[in-house]
Structures are given as C-alpha cells and as structure tokens.
Amino acid sequence: QVQLVESGGGLVQAGGSLRLSCAASGRTFSSYSMGWFRQAPGKEREFVAAIRWSGGSTYYTDSVKGRFTISRADAKNMVYLQMNSLKPEDTAVYYCNAVSTGDHYGMEYWGNGTLVTVSS
C-alpha cells in the first residue's frame, strides 16, 4: 500500500548541490517521521536526516549538519533533502524512510533508493 519513491540523484562535483525528492503515497503521514538514510558500497546503512510530518521538527547526523536540509511539502506528500557543499564522502545510495510515531508505532517503510555520486 505505502510507496516511497526517491528521485533527484545523479553526478555532481565536490562543492556542488543536489536536491533529493521522496514522493510518499498510500496513506496519510500526519503521525509519521520521514527520513533519509544512505549506504555506500561495502558500508552499513547510515542515518542522515529526519523530519516529523506533523510539527516539522528536524534531526541530522553530525556529518551533514550545516550542509543538508530536510523539508516537507504537506499538500504534495513530498519530502526533500537539499544537499549543499557536497563531498566525495557523501557518495552513496540514498533511501527515503517513513516510520510511524502513532498507531502501529515503529512500523517502517523504505524506498528503493537513488544514487548520488560526488566527484573530486
């Protein structure tokens, strides 16, 4: 039922910017926390950023603070990750995530990912 579809990945030079989009569908997300994770080849999946659908509180991992911004567009059920000052270390497949904070607390959904490659 629930689908999360990422887009916006691609190749960018170090220091450049990219905006990822996540289109969420299948239910209302008012009680959900939406987030982004990433996974580089040979490494574990890593938390990047999250935002509460209702209220808009945001959270970031230390390595992206000041460079990345997560946001949402309620009317379009969209979540965005604006990535500035990109570094080669940011190269990874980025995944959109939704987790319930209300009924069915902790239930998670994932998108299939979009590849971000940062060249030096």
PyRosetta script that sets phi, psi and omega in degrees:
from pyrosetta import init, pose_from_sequence

init()
pose = pose_from_sequence("QVQLVESGGGLVQAGGSLRLSCAASGRTFSSYSMGWFRQAPGKEREFVAAIRWSGGSTYYTDSVKGRFTISRADAKNMVYLQMNSLKPEDTAVYYCNAVSTGDHYGMEYWGNGTLVTVSS")
pose.set_psi(1, -56.4)
pose.set_omega(1, -179.1)
pose.set_phi(2, -77.5)
pose.set_psi(2, 133.7)
pose.set_omega(2, 175.8)
pose.set_phi(3, -130.4)
pose.set_psi(3, 136.1)
pose.set_omega(3, 173.5)
pose.set_phi(4, -123.1)
pose.set_psi(4, 122.1)
pose.set_omega(4, -176.3)
pose.set_phi(5, -124.2)
pose.set_psi(5, 116.6)
pose.set_omega(5, -179.8)
pose.set_phi(6, -89.4)
pose.set_psi(6, 152.9)
pose.set_omega(6, 173.4)
pose.set_phi(7, -154.5)
pose.set_psi(7, 167.1)
pose.set_omega(7, 175.2)
pose.set_phi(8, 105.1)
pose.set_psi(8, -5.3)
pose.set_omega(8, 178.2)
pose.set_phi(9, -70.1)
pose.set_psi(9, 165.3)
pose.set_omega(9, -179.9)
pose.set_phi(10, 166.2)
pose.set_psi(10, -165.1)
pose.set_omega(10, -179.6)
pose.set_phi(11, -101.4)
pose.set_psi(11, 130.6)
pose.set_omega(11, 179.6)
pose.set_phi(12, -143.1)
pose.set_psi(12, 149.0)
pose.set_omega(12, 177.9)
pose.set_phi(13, -79.3)
pose.set_psi(13, 152.6)
pose.set_omega(13, 176.8)
pose.set_phi(14, -54.4)
pose.set_psi(14, 136.9)
pose.set_omega(14, -176.7)
pose.set_phi(15, 91.5)
pose.set_psi(15, -11.9)
pose.set_omega(15, -179.4)
pose.set_phi(16, -83.5)
pose.set_psi(16, -175.1)
pose.set_omega(16, -176.7)
pose.set_phi(17, -129.6)
pose.set_psi(17, 155.7)
pose.set_omega(17, 178.4)
pose.set_phi(18, -153.6)
pose.set_psi(18, 145.3)
pose.set_omega(18, 175.7)
pose.set_phi(19, -119.9)
pose.set_psi(19, 122.0)
pose.set_omega(19, 175.8)
pose.set_phi(20, -93.7)
pose.set_psi(20, 145.5)
pose.set_omega(20, 178.7)
pose.set_phi(21, -123.3)
pose.set_psi(21, 145.8)
pose.set_omega(21, 175.1)
pose.set_phi(22, -128.8)
pose.set_psi(22, 116.8)
pose.set_omega(22, 177.2)
pose.set_phi(23, -94.6)
pose.set_psi(23, 117.5)
pose.set_omega(23, -177.6)
pose.set_phi(24, -104.7)
pose.set_psi(24, 135.5)
pose.set_omega(24, -179.6)
pose.set_phi(25, -148.5)
pose.set_psi(25, 165.7)
pose.set_omega(25, 174.7)
pose.set_phi(26, 107.1)
pose.set_psi(26, -16.8)
pose.set_omega(26, 178.0)
pose.set_phi(27, -167.3)
pose.set_psi(27, 175.5)
pose.set_omega(27, 171.2)
pose.set_phi(28, -84.1)
pose.set_psi(28, 145.1)
pose.set_omega(28, -174.1)
pose.set_phi(29, -115.4)
pose.set_psi(29, 22.4)
pose.set_omega(29, -175.8)
pose.set_phi(30, -63.3)
pose.set_psi(30, -26.1)
pose.set_omega(30, -179.4)
pose.set_phi(31, -104.8)
pose.set_psi(31, 18.8)
pose.set_omega(31, -175.7)
pose.set_phi(32, -108.3)
pose.set_psi(32, 153.1)
pose.set_omega(32, 166.5)
pose.set_phi(33, -103.5)
pose.set_psi(33, 129.1)
pose.set_omega(33, -179.5)
pose.set_phi(34, -107.2)
pose.set_psi(34, 142.6)
pose.set_omega(34, -177.1)
pose.set_phi(35, -151.7)
pose.set_psi(35, 174.3)
pose.set_omega(35, 175.6)
pose.set_phi(36, -125.0)
pose.set_psi(36, 134.7)
pose.set_omega(36, 171.5)
pose.set_phi(37, -121.9)
pose.set_psi(37, 163.9)
pose.set_omega(37, 176.2)
pose.set_phi(38, -143.1)
pose.set_psi(38, 155.1)
pose.set_omega(38, 179.4)
pose.set_phi(39, -142.5)
pose.set_psi(39, 118.9)
pose.set_omega(39, 175.6)
pose.set_phi(40, -89.4)
pose.set_psi(40, 156.2)
pose.set_omega(40, 179.4)
pose.set_phi(41, -54.4)
pose.set_psi(41, 129.1)
pose.set_omega(41, 177.9)
pose.set_phi(42, 77.2)
pose.set_psi(42, 5.0)
pose.set_omega(42, -178.6)
pose.set_phi(43, -120.7)
pose.set_psi(43, 163.8)
pose.set_omega(43, 178.6)
pose.set_phi(44, -75.6)
pose.set_psi(44, 153.6)
pose.set_omega(44, 175.5)
pose.set_phi(45, -65.3)
pose.set_psi(45, 136.8)
pose.set_omega(45, -172.3)
pose.set_phi(46, -123.3)
pose.set_psi(46, 136.7)
pose.set_omega(46, 173.9)
pose.set_phi(47, -68.1)
pose.set_psi(47, 138.0)
pose.set_omega(47, 179.4)
pose.set_phi(48, -114.5)
pose.set_psi(48, -57.8)
pose.set_omega(48, -175.5)
pose.set_phi(49, -158.8)
pose.set_psi(49, 157.4)
pose.set_omega(49, 177.3)
pose.set_phi(50, -148.9)
pose.set_psi(50, 155.7)
pose.set_omega(50, 177.8)
pose.set_phi(51, -144.2)
pose.set_psi(51, 136.1)
pose.set_omega(51, 173.3)
pose.set_phi(52, -74.5)
pose.set_psi(52, 130.7)
pose.set_omega(52, -179.0)
pose.set_phi(53, -60.1)
pose.set_psi(53, -44.7)
pose.set_omega(53, 177.3)
pose.set_phi(54, -100.1)
pose.set_psi(54, 118.9)
pose.set_omega(54, 180.0)
pose.set_phi(55, 108.1)
pose.set_psi(55, -41.6)
pose.set_omega(55, 173.0)
pose.set_phi(56, 83.7)
pose.set_psi(56, 11.7)
pose.set_omega(56, 176.0)
pose.set_phi(57, -60.6)
pose.set_psi(57, 138.2)
pose.set_omega(57, -176.1)
pose.set_phi(58, -119.7)
pose.set_psi(58, 156.6)
pose.set_omega(58, -178.5)
pose.set_phi(59, -143.8)
pose.set_psi(59, 142.6)
pose.set_omega(59, -178.0)
pose.set_phi(60, -138.7)
pose.set_psi(60, 147.9)
pose.set_omega(60, 169.9)
pose.set_phi(61, -75.1)
pose.set_psi(61, 152.1)
pose.set_omega(61, -172.5)
pose.set_phi(62, -57.4)
pose.set_psi(62, -36.3)
pose.set_omega(62, -173.6)
pose.set_phi(63, -68.1)
pose.set_psi(63, -15.9)
pose.set_omega(63, -178.5)
pose.set_phi(64, -115.0)
pose.set_psi(64, -4.0)
pose.set_omega(64, -179.8)
pose.set_phi(65, -58.9)
pose.set_psi(65, 133.4)
pose.set_omega(65, -178.2)
pose.set_phi(66, 86.3)
pose.set_psi(66, -12.2)
pose.set_omega(66, 179.9)
pose.set_phi(67, -114.9)
pose.set_psi(67, -37.5)
pose.set_omega(67, -177.6)
pose.set_phi(68, -107.4)
pose.set_psi(68, 148.0)
pose.set_omega(68, 176.3)
pose.set_phi(69, -135.6)
pose.set_psi(69, 125.4)
pose.set_omega(69, 175.7)
pose.set_phi(70, -98.1)
pose.set_psi(70, 141.3)
pose.set_omega(70, -179.8)
pose.set_phi(71, -149.7)
pose.set_psi(71, 172.5)
pose.set_omega(71, -179.5)
pose.set_phi(72, -140.2)
pose.set_psi(72, 156.4)
pose.set_omega(72, 173.2)
pose.set_phi(73, -125.7)
pose.set_psi(73, 98.2)
pose.set_omega(73, -171.9)
pose.set_phi(74, -57.4)
pose.set_psi(74, -44.9)
pose.set_omega(74, -174.8)
pose.set_phi(75, -64.3)
pose.set_psi(75, -23.8)
pose.set_omega(75, -177.5)
pose.set_phi(76, -108.0)
pose.set_psi(76, 1.5)
pose.set_omega(76, -176.0)
pose.set_phi(77, 51.2)
pose.set_psi(77, 48.1)
pose.set_omega(77, -178.5)
pose.set_phi(78, -119.0)
pose.set_psi(78, 144.1)
pose.set_omega(78, 173.1)
pose.set_phi(79, -124.8)
pose.set_psi(79, 138.7)
pose.set_omega(79, -175.9)
pose.set_phi(80, -123.9)
pose.set_psi(80, 153.7)
pose.set_omega(80, 170.9)
pose.set_phi(81, -129.9)
pose.set_psi(81, 105.4)
pose.set_omega(81, 176.2)
pose.set_phi(82, -86.3)
pose.set_psi(82, 120.9)
pose.set_omega(82, -176.1)
pose.set_phi(83, -115.7)
pose.set_psi(83, 115.8)
pose.set_omega(83, 178.6)
pose.set_phi(84, -115.2)
pose.set_psi(84, 163.8)
pose.set_omega(84, 178.7)
pose.set_phi(85, 49.3)
pose.set_psi(85, 48.7)
pose.set_omega(85, -175.2)
pose.set_phi(86, -65.7)
pose.set_psi(86, 144.6)
pose.set_omega(86, 179.9)
pose.set_phi(87, -119.8)
pose.set_psi(87, 154.8)
pose.set_omega(87, 176.1)
pose.set_phi(88, -54.3)
pose.set_psi(88, -30.5)
pose.set_omega(88, 179.0)
pose.set_phi(89, -66.4)
pose.set_psi(89, -14.3)
pose.set_omega(89, 177.7)
pose.set_phi(90, -81.4)
pose.set_psi(90, -7.5)
pose.set_omega(90, -179.9)
pose.set_phi(91, -60.5)
pose.set_psi(91, 123.8)
pose.set_omega(91, -177.2)
pose.set_phi(92, -177.8)
pose.set_psi(92, 168.8)
pose.set_omega(92, 166.1)
pose.set_phi(93, -86.3)
pose.set_psi(93, 126.0)
pose.set_omega(93, -178.6)
pose.set_phi(94, -101.7)
pose.set_psi(94, 131.1)
pose.set_omega(94, -176.2)
pose.set_phi(95, -116.9)
pose.set_psi(95, 136.6)
pose.set_omega(95, 172.3)
pose.set_phi(96, -85.4)
pose.set_psi(96, 142.1)
pose.set_omega(96, -175.9)
pose.set_phi(97, -136.2)
pose.set_psi(97, 143.9)
pose.set_omega(97, 173.3)
pose.set_phi(98, -132.3)
pose.set_psi(98, 132.6)
pose.set_omega(98, 179.2)
pose.set_phi(99, -133.7)
pose.set_psi(99, 134.6)
pose.set_omega(99, -177.2)
pose.set_phi(100, -75.1)
pose.set_psi(100, 135.7)
pose.set_omega(100, 173.5)
pose.set_phi(101, -113.0)
pose.set_psi(101, 7.4)
pose.set_omega(101, 178.5)
pose.set_phi(102, -120.9)
pose.set_psi(102, -125.0)
pose.set_omega(102, 174.0)
pose.set_phi(103, -56.9)
pose.set_psi(103, 144.1)
pose.set_omega(103, -176.8)
pose.set_phi(104, 56.6)
pose.set_psi(104, 47.3)
pose.set_omega(104, -177.3)
pose.set_phi(105, -51.8)
pose.set_psi(105, 129.9)
pose.set_omega(105, 177.2)
pose.set_phi(106, 92.3)
pose.set_psi(106, -9.2)
pose.set_omega(106, 178.2)
pose.set_phi(107, -64.4)
pose.set_psi(107, 130.9)
pose.set_omega(107, -174.1)
pose.set_phi(108, -117.8)
pose.set_psi(108, 150.9)
pose.set_omega(108, 173.4)
pose.set_phi(109, -134.1)
pose.set_psi(109, 149.7)
pose.set_omega(109, -178.0)
pose.set_phi(110, -133.7)
pose.set_psi(110, 146.3)
pose.set_omega(110, 168.5)
pose.set_phi(111, -85.3)
pose.set_psi(111, 179.0)
pose.set_omega(111, -177.4)
pose.set_phi(112, -91.3)
pose.set_psi(112, -6.6)
pose.set_omega(112, 173.2)
pose.set_phi(113, 98.0)
pose.set_psi(113, 155.9)
pose.set_omega(113, 173.3)
pose.set_phi(114, -137.9)
pose.set_psi(114, 136.4)
pose.set_omega(114, -173.6)
pose.set_phi(115, -86.0)
pose.set_psi(115, 129.4)
pose.set_omega(115, 173.8)
pose.set_phi(116, -115.2)
pose.set_psi(116, 124.0)
pose.set_omega(116, 178.2)
pose.set_phi(117, -121.4)
pose.set_psi(117, 122.1)
pose.set_omega(117, -179.2)
pose.set_phi(118, -110.8)
pose.set_psi(118, 117.8)
pose.set_omega(118, -178.9)
pose.set_phi(119, -95.8)
pose.set_psi(119, 152.7)
pose.set_omega(119, 178.3)
pose.set_phi(120, -103.6)
pose.dump_pdb("model.pdb")
